[in-house]
Amino acid sequence: MSKNIVNFFHTLIIAGVLFSFSGCGYKADPIYAPSDKQETKQQ
């Protein structure tokens, strides 16, 4: 039973490290959002 608990925590630690390296979060504007330059040209 203790091996199962150790394996569970190792899985959580590895998943947490990989999740933190994946760069989850805001990176750039969505593709469908018009940028400021396009709006000024149209007006």
Secondary structure, 3 states (H helix, E strand, C coil): CHHHHHHHHHHHHHHHHHHHHCCCCCCCCCCCCCCHHHHHHHC
